[in-house]
Amino acid sequence: MYPTIYHALLDLTGIDLPFLKMMNSFGFFVALAFMSAAYFLKLALERKTKDGSIPISYKKVIYGKAPSFGAIINSAIFGFVIGYKFVYLARNVDIAMKDPQGFMLSTEGYLASGILGALVFLGITYNDYRKEKKQYPEPISKEIAITSKEHSWNMAVYAAIFGFTGAKLFHLFENPDQMIAFFSDFDFAQLMSGLTIYGGLILGGAGVMWYMNKHNIPLLAGSDAVVPGLMLAYGIGRIGCQVSGDGDWGINNLAAKPGWMSWLPDWTWAYTYPNNVNRVGTTIIDGTCFEGYCTELPYPVFPTPFYETMMAIGLFFILWKLSKSIKIPGVLFFIYMIFNGFERFWIEKIRINNDFLTIGGWTMTQAELISMLMFVAGITGIIVLQKRYRRNNIA
């Protein structure tokens, strides 16, 4: 496992770049996931704008107006953080790299360079205003079309912020014993580990829906545009889980590798996640040992993130193909719900998770319950939309 991009680059190529210790492997793949989702969302929005499913929306922009107080403050804060942290980092690489995430969240830094950074960014803000003022001596208001690219990146940002918050909150609600420790003894590793995907999906979806409503994007057509990229993002995010070893693995798997998997590496069947980012397990005796992460699970487990990556990427291609042929708005979204619910329900059977609900002696996890509801809602939604479509066409 590679807890950071530094460890991956060092092990695979021998290149030693200490500053990459600041780049968590899981975070890297999460960022890649959102970029991929935004790209395919842009393509889907462009297609739906051309066929009239989504109308062009506009925003009002005032040219020649002085920057707002909020914009000035944001610019100053951003410049201060850059100067305060990164000048210190450049001069104290060895100290900062011992615990890079801890350093970034600490108060260590240079006040003088922070103030200088704030002044530089304020100067850049003023210079941009001065150039615009030359072109527009008097403030002028214009309405400009919001491009599909702008929509897609804005929606990705909303999904990221709301989704991460939801993923963390749902995990803490599911594991109340960790909630007190999280707030009383906070560290970066706790923030980036322990995320519940359905919490992210629910709150992230709510954030995107709010954005679509604000910009008059039809909910059903907009949701259809979102889901192919969302499925791809899930698969890429699971690569991050697998590469970093963040704890989203399966139950113990001591069974012999089946013959039909003989052509695959052994780790695709059972794996001990050496050097996992959570530092879980026993000390590594035989094998590569990264300082600070030298542990592996005592027994091999199912590498469920790998399985989910394969399934999610496969389902993405199916959804992307269907998106070009399905004409009833909303149907693709409900197909996604069926796919997501079915996939997650069965992967839960070999994943480690806390029991959430017991009904008549049958226990289920939080994810199993939500996935069942998604599956049923997906089927119901398709039936309702098809009936409405036929009724409207007959009328």
C-alpha positions in Angstrom: 0.0 0.0 0.0 1.0 3.6 -0.6 -0.3 5.9 2.1 1.0 9.0 0.2 2.1 9.7 -3.4 5.6 10.0 -2.1 5.7 6.4 -1.1 4.2 5.3 -4.5 6.8 7.2 -6.5 9.7 6.1 -4.3 8.8 2.4 -4.5 7.9 2.3 -8.2 10.6 4.5 -9.6 13.2 5.1 -6.8 12.6 8.9 -7.1 12.8 10.6 -3.7 10.7 13.8 -3.5 9.9 14.4 0.2 7.4 17.2 -0.4 5.0 14.6 -2.0 4.5 13.2 1.6 1.9 16.0 1.9 -0.2 14.4 -0.9 -2.3 11.6 0.6 -3.0 8.8 -1.9 -6.7 8.6 -1.0 -7.0 12.4 -1.4 -5.2 12.3 -4.7 -7.7 9.7 -6.2 -10.7 11.6 -4.7 -9.5 14.7 -6.5 -9.1 12.7 -9.7 -12.6 11.3 -9.2 -14.2 14.7 -9.0 -12.2 15.9 -12.1 -13.4 12.9 -14.1 -17.0 13.4 -12.9 -16.9 17.1 -13.9 -15.5 16.2 -17.4 -18.2 13.7 -18.2 -20.9 16.0 -16.7 -19.7 18.8 -19.0 -20.1 16.4 -22.0 -23.5 15.3 -20.9 -24.7 18.9 -20.2 -23.5 20.0 -23.7 -25.4 17.2 -25.3 -28.6 18.0 -23.4 -28.3 21.7 -24.1 -28.1 21.0 -27.8 -31.1 18.7 -27.8 -33.2 21.2 -25.7 -33.5 19.0 -22.6 -31.7 21.6 -20.6 -32.2 25.3 -21.4 -29.4 27.8 -21.5 -29.1 29.7 -18.2 -27.6 33.2 -17.7 -25.9 35.1 -15.0 -25.5 38.9 -14.4 -22.0 40.1 -14.3 -21.0 43.7 -13.5 -17.8 44.9 -15.2 -15.8 47.9 -13.9 -17.0 47.5 -10.4 -14.6 47.6 -7.5 -14.0 44.2 -5.8 -16.2 43.5 -2.9 -15.0 43.6 0.7 -15.4 39.8 0.8 -13.3 39.3 -2.3 -10.6 41.5 -0.8 -10.6 39.5 2.4 -10.5 36.2 0.6 -7.6 37.3 -1.5 -5.7 38.5 1.5 -6.3 35.3 3.5 -5.3 33.1 0.6 -2.0 35.1 0.1 -1.3 35.0 3.8 -1.6 31.2 4.0 0.6 30.7 1.0 3.3 33.0 2.4 2.9 31.8 6.0 3.1 28.1 5.3 5.1 27.5 2.1 8.0 29.8 2.8 8.4 28.0 6.1 8.1 24.7 4.3 10.8 25.6 1.8 13.2 26.5 4.6 12.3 23.6 7.0 11.7 20.7 4.7 13.1 18.0 7.0 11.1 19.2 10.0 7.8 19.5 8.0 8.1 16.2 6.2 8.2 14.2 9.4 4.5 14.8 9.7 3.4 16.8 6.6 -0.4 16.6 7.2 0.1 17.6 10.8 2.3 20.5 9.7 -0.3 21.8 7.2 -2.9 21.8 10.0 -0.6 23.3 12.6 0.2 27.0 13.4 3.8 26.7 12.3 4.9 29.3 9.8 6.5 32.6 9.1 4.4 35.7 10.0 6.5 38.1 7.9 6.2 36.0 4.7 2.5 35.6 5.4 2.0 39.3 5.5 4.0 39.7 2.3 2.0 37.0 0.6 -1.3 38.8 1.6 0.1 42.1 0.2 1.1 40.4 -3.1 -2.3 38.9 -3.6 -4.0 42.2 -2.8 -1.8 43.8 -5.4 -2.8 41.2 -8.0 -6.5 41.9 -7.1 -6.1 45.6 -7.4 -4.2 45.3 -10.7 -7.0 43.1 -12.2 -9.5 45.8 -11.2 -7.4 48.6 -12.6 -7.2 46.8 -16.0 -10.9 46.2 -16.1 -11.6 49.8 -15.1 -9.7 51.0 -18.2 -12.0 49.1 -20.4 -15.2 50.0 -18.4 -14.8 53.5 -16.8 -18.3 53.2 -15.5 -19.7 50.0 -14.1 -21.8 48.1 -16.6 -24.1 45.1 -16.1 -24.3 42.3 -18.7 -26.0 39.0 -18.8 -23.8 36.2 -20.1 -24.6 32.5 -20.7 -23.3 30.0 -18.2 -21.3 27.5 -20.1 -21.6 23.7 -19.6 -18.0 23.7 -18.3 -18.8 26.3 -15.7 -21.9 24.4 -14.6 -20.0 21.1 -14.4 -17.2 22.4 -12.3 -19.5 24.3 -10.0 -21.7 21.2 -9.5 -18.5 19.2 -8.8 -17.5 21.6 -6.1 -20.9 21.5 -4.5 -20.8 17.7 -4.6 -17.3 17.7 -3.1 -18.1 20.0 -0.2 -21.6 18.6 0.7 -20.5 15.0 -0.1 -17.4 15.0 2.1 -19.4 16.5 4.9 -22.2 13.9 4.5 -19.7 11.0 4.3 -18.0 12.0 7.5 -21.2 12.7 9.4 -22.9 9.4 8.4 -19.8 7.5 9.5 -19.8 9.3 12.9 -23.5 8.6 13.4 -22.9 5.0 12.5 -19.9 4.8 14.9 -20.9 7.0 17.9 -17.9 5.8 19.9 -15.6 7.5 17.4 -17.5 10.8 17.5 -16.1 12.0 20.8 -12.5 11.0 19.8 -12.9 12.8 16.5 -13.8 16.1 18.1 -11.7 15.8 21.3 -8.5 14.4 19.7 -8.6 15.6 16.1 -5.9 14.8 13.6 -5.7 14.7 9.8 -5.8 10.9 9.5 -9.1 10.9 11.4 -10.5 13.5 9.0 -9.6 11.6 5.8 -10.5 8.1 7.0 -13.9 6.8 8.1 -16.1 8.0 5.3 -19.6 6.5 4.5 -20.2 6.6 0.8 -24.0 6.8 1.1 -23.7 9.8 3.4 -21.6 11.5 0.7 -24.1 10.5 -2.0 -27.2 11.8 -0.1 -25.7 15.2 1.0 -23.7 15.6 -2.1 -26.8 14.9 -4.2 -28.7 17.5 -2.2 -26.0 20.1 -2.8 -26.1 19.4 -6.6 -29.9 19.5 -6.6 -29.9 22.9 -4.8 -27.5 24.2 -7.5 -29.7 22.9 -10.3 -32.8 24.5 -8.8 -30.9 27.8 -8.4 -29.9 27.9 -12.1 -33.2 26.5 -13.5 -31.7 23.2 -14.6 -34.6 20.7 -14.9 -34.1 18.2 -12.1 -34.7 15.0 -14.0 -32.7 16.0 -17.1 -29.9 17.4 -14.9 -29.8 14.2 -12.8 -29.5 12.1 -15.9 -26.5 14.2 -16.9 -24.8 13.7 -13.5 -25.1 9.9 -12.9 -22.6 8.5 -15.5 -19.8 10.7 -14.2 -20.9 9.9 -10.6 -20.5 6.2 -11.2 -17.1 6.7 -12.7 -16.1 8.9 -9.8 -17.1 6.2 -7.3 -14.9 3.7 -9.1 -11.9 6.0 -9.1 -12.5 6.9 -5.5 -12.3 3.2 -4.6 -8.9 3.0 -6.3 -7.8 5.5 -3.6 -9.3 3.2 -0.9 -7.4 0.2 -2.3 -4.1 2.0 -2.9 -4.0 3.7 0.5 -5.5 0.9 2.5 -8.0 3.2 4.3 -10.0 0.4 6.1 -12.7 -0.2 3.5 -11.6 -3.7 3.1 -13.6 -6.9 3.5 -13.9 -9.7 6.0 -11.2 -12.3 6.6 -10.6 -14.5 3.6 -8.6 -17.7 4.4 -10.1 -19.8 1.6 -8.0 -21.0 -1.3 -8.0 -18.9 -4.4 -10.5 -20.3 -6.9 -9.3 -21.7 -10.2 -11.2 -19.2 -12.4 -9.1 -16.5 -10.8 -5.7 -18.2 -11.4 -4.7 -15.7 -14.0 -5.1 -12.8 -11.6 -2.6 -11.7 -8.9 -3.1 -13.3 -5.5 -3.9 -9.9 -3.9 -7.2 -9.7 -6.0 -8.5 -12.6 -3.9 -7.0 -12.0 -0.5 -4.8 -9.3 0.8 -3.2 -8.1 4.1 -2.9 -4.4 3.1 0.8 -3.8 4.2 1.7 -0.2 5.0 -2.0 0.8 5.2 -2.6 4.5 5.9 -4.6 3.7 9.1 -1.6 1.9 10.6 -3.8 -1.1 11.4 -2.5 -4.6 12.2 0.8 -6.1 13.2 4.3 -5.1 12.4 5.5 -6.2 8.9 8.2 -8.9 9.2 8.8 -9.8 5.6 8.4 -7.2 2.9 8.6 -3.5 2.2 8.2 -1.4 5.4 7.5 2.4 5.2 8.5 4.4 8.2 5.4 5.3 10.3 3.2 2.8 8.4 4.9 -0.5 8.9 1.9 -2.6 9.7 -0.3 -5.2 7.9 -3.4 -7.1 8.7 -2.8 -10.4 10.6 -5.1 -12.3 8.3 -5.8 -11.7 4.5 -9.2 -10.1 3.7 -11.3 -9.6 0.6 -10.0 -6.5 -1.3 -13.5 -5.1 -1.7 -12.4 -1.7 -3.0 -10.8 -3.5 -6.0 -14.1 -5.3 -6.7 -16.1 -2.1 -6.5 -13.7 -0.3 -8.8 -14.2 -3.0 -11.5 -18.0 -3.0 -11.1 -18.3 0.8 -11.0 -16.2 1.4 -14.1 -18.1 -1.3 -16.0 -21.4 0.3 -14.9 -20.2 3.7 -16.0 -19.7 2.5 -19.6 -23.2 1.0 -19.6 -24.7 4.2 -18.2 -22.8 6.4 -20.7 -24.0 4.2 -23.6 -27.6 4.3 -22.4 -27.4 8.1 -21.9 -27.2 8.5 -25.7 -30.4 6.5 -26.4 -32.8 7.0 -23.5 -35.2 9.8 -24.2 -37.4 9.9 -21.1 -35.9 12.4 -18.6 -35.1 10.8 -15.3 -35.0 7.1 -16.4 -31.2 7.0 -16.5 -31.1 8.4 -13.0 -33.3 5.6 -11.7 -31.3 3.0 -13.6 -28.3 4.4 -11.8 -30.1 3.9 -8.5 -30.8 0.3 -9.4 -27.2 -0.4 -10.4 -25.8 1.3 -7.3 -28.2 -0.4 -4.9 -27.6 -3.8 -6.4 -23.9 -3.5 -6.4 -23.6 -2.2 -2.9 -26.0 -4.6 -1.3 -24.0 -7.6 -2.4 -20.6 -6.2 -1.7 -21.8 -5.6 1.9 -21.9 -9.4 2.3 -18.1 -9.5 2.4 -17.3 -6.1 3.8 -16.6 -5.2 7.5 -19.4 -2.9 8.7 -21.4 -2.4 11.9 -24.9 -3.8 12.1 -27.4 -1.0 11.9 -30.9 -2.5 12.1 -32.4 -5.8 13.3 -35.7 -7.0 12.0 -37.0 -10.4 13.2 -33.6 -11.7 13.8 -32.3 -10.5 10.4 -29.6 -7.8 10.8 -28.4 -5.4 8.1 -25.9 -2.6 7.8 -26.7 1.0 7.1 -25.4 0.6 3.6 -27.6 -2.5 3.0 -30.7 -0.7 4.1 -30.0 2.3 1.9 -29.1 0.2 -1.0 -32.3 -1.8 -0.8 -34.3 1.5 -0.7 -32.4 2.8 -3.7 -33.1 -0.4 -5.6 -36.8 -0.3 -4.9 -36.9 3.5 -5.6 -35.2 3.0 -8.9 -37.7 0.4 -10.1 -40.6 2.5 -8.9 -39.3 5.6 -10.5 -38.9 4.0 -13.9 -42.4 2.6 -13.8 -43.9 6.0 -12.8 -41.9 7.9 -15.5 -42.8 5.4 -18.3 -46.5 5.5 -17.3 -46.5 9.3 -17.4 -44.7 9.3 -20.7 -47.2 7.0 -22.3 -50.1 8.9 -20.9 -48.8 12.2 -22.2 -48.1 10.8 -25.6 -51.6 9.3 -25.9 -53.1 12.5 -24.8 
